[in-house]
């Protein structure tokens, strides 16, 4: 149940243009009327390895053999908060326009200016790595690949080495970045299970992979403006926030909606399975997290990763399986909407497209 499907058996390739759909105008609150079903997107074909990507893409002497090492050196000196931001940056990049560095482009009405992305971190680290790579091997390493490498290296660091995977590379940087596209593609924090599952399926990721990747909420911080629908907790609700946490957050958030709080108050700087324990105890910020207990399939998976189901060798198997499944899901997410040389470019700086 908990084991993710092997990538090699996935038959269909998601195209460069992912399944987009208009569902809401933005992250303004209150969220849409919960009595009115969210419009759900169509599922895309399951993702399979993107043509042109390969592990060790830059290893050849005529490319940039030290590319991954250079990115790793930049990530290693970052703070825990910045590392958490790099993992989130990879997710937000891939879900909008594909894994093409579009989230890095600056300017009016770009993805960076959209409400869901205003709290993103790590841009300076990506630019620092890019500048070093341009000195070492100019015009070779894409910004999209730097984001993918940095997401892996941050995961390795924050998991204390338990997450470590090889990144297929060879992406090209996109030339399009639109603020409104974020609202059509990024799952909102107030979403229910059906909406979140459908938005992952629209990228070729199944429900199990959605549950696995949600575990990244064991790190990082969130603004109080992201979960006002959870405070005060709804009465007689099986997914309402745990009262003690709700009381603490109500007091903390009274200082303003821009106040940031840990997404996981237990191990805030560690990428681990604590998130799943928090889901079971209702100590989570977002409705999208709490909704994982609203179906037997996702709840069983949450309990497995939390270490609450002592089968197949003992209760410790679930947490160990999550690290491996997270690795697989991150690799697979990296196949979303990969650009070819005909569709993209290798940017000189990550914040702007190349001048003609």
BELCORUR-V838866 format. One line per field, one symbol per residue. ss: DSSP state (H for helix, E for strand, C for the rest). Layout:
ss = ???
//
This chain:
ss = CCCCCCHHHCCCCCCCCCCCCCCCCCCCCCCCCCCCCCCCCCCCCCCCCCCCCEECCCCCCCCCCCHHHHHHHHHHCCCHHHHHHHHHHHHHHHHCCCCCCHHHCCCCCCHHHCHHHCCCCCHHHHHHHHHHHHHHCCCCCCHHHHHHHHHHHHHHHHCCCCCCCCCEECCEECCCCCHHHHHHHCCCCCCCHHHHHHHHHCCCCCHHHHHHHHHHHHECEEEHHHCHHHCCCCCCCCCCCCHHHHHHHHHHHCCCCCCEEECCCCCCECCCCHHHHHHHHCCCCCHHHHHHHCCHHHHHHHHHHHCCCCCCCCCHHHHHHHHHHHHHHHHHHCCCCCECCCCCECCCECCECCCC
//
